[in-house]
């Protein structure tokens, strides 16, 4: 049996011409609109990716068949103050 290779960190930077509050709202509230559909872990094709907007919330995908697959949990919810 082989040991899976560790997944490297994915890091990037982008500069947006919008206030931080707006960028945070779009990044978190519309996660499924910009996340690439080919990057999913569920059995079904991904229909949406969701971040629940609170500490303890789920970060998950919803499949085209209605199934859900957890990716993780929101550890802290700290929208920028505007």
C-alpha positions as MATLAB code, in Angstrom:
seq = 'XXXXXXXXXXXXXXXXXXXXXXXXXXXXXXXXXXXXXXXXXXXXXXXXXXXXXXXXXXXXXXXXXXXXXXXXXXXXXXXXXX';
ca = [
       0.000    0.000    0.000;
       1.389    3.397   -0.928;
       1.218    6.548    1.172;
      -0.529    9.475   -0.526;
       1.618   12.494   -1.258;
       0.846   15.583    0.827;
      -1.073   18.291   -0.982;
       1.006   21.480   -1.202;
      -0.385   24.774    0.071;
      -2.161   26.835   -2.544;
      -1.425   30.514   -2.181;
      -2.128   33.529   -4.319;
      -2.711   37.240   -4.258;
      -5.198   39.363   -6.117;
      -5.858   43.083   -5.879;
      -9.447   44.213   -6.280;
     -10.764   47.712   -6.804;
     -13.545   47.250   -4.242;
     -13.797   47.796   -0.490;
     -12.624   44.887    1.692;
     -16.196   44.390    2.972;
     -17.474   43.806   -0.583;
     -14.615   41.462   -1.496;
     -15.212   39.406    1.666;
     -18.967   39.215    0.992;
     -18.480   38.004   -2.587;
     -15.646   35.618   -1.718;
     -17.614   33.938    1.077;
     -21.268   34.504    0.152;
     -20.919   33.571   -3.513;
     -18.284   30.881   -3.120;
     -20.004   28.519   -5.544;
     -20.052   31.116   -8.336;
     -16.279   31.347   -8.662;
     -14.968   27.998   -7.359;
     -13.925   25.768  -10.326;
     -16.500   22.947  -10.659;
     -13.812   20.392  -11.533;
     -12.323   20.718   -8.023;
     -14.704   18.711   -5.871;
     -14.492   15.630   -3.676;
     -18.050   14.294   -3.826;
     -19.095   11.421   -6.067;
     -21.545   13.546   -8.087;
     -20.638   16.570  -10.163;
     -20.604   19.719   -8.043;
     -23.657   21.986   -8.245;
     -22.584   24.498   -5.581;
     -19.933   25.223   -2.960;
     -21.112   26.801    0.277;
     -19.482   28.535    3.247;
     -21.903   28.954    6.161;
     -21.319   32.480    7.529;
     -20.543   31.816   11.186;
     -17.936   30.172   13.404;
     -18.682   26.454   13.433;
     -20.396   26.681   10.032;
     -19.889   24.113    7.331;
     -17.724   24.560    4.258;
     -19.153   22.035    1.823;
     -20.223   21.150   -1.663;
     -23.642   20.149   -2.929;
     -23.723   17.668   -5.786;
     -25.981   17.749   -8.807;
     -27.801   14.781   -7.269;
     -28.522   16.712   -4.032;
     -25.780   14.972   -2.020;
     -23.549   17.014    0.276;
     -19.891   16.541    1.065;
     -18.135   18.436    3.872;
     -14.832   20.112    3.086;
     -14.275   21.583    6.532;
     -15.565   23.915    9.243;
     -15.377   27.667    9.666;
     -13.024   28.201   12.606;
     -13.599   31.959   12.908;
     -15.940   34.384   11.177;
     -14.438   37.839   11.133;
     -15.757   40.004    8.293;
     -13.777   43.218    7.840;
     -15.195   46.194    9.712;
     -16.221   49.008    7.425;
];
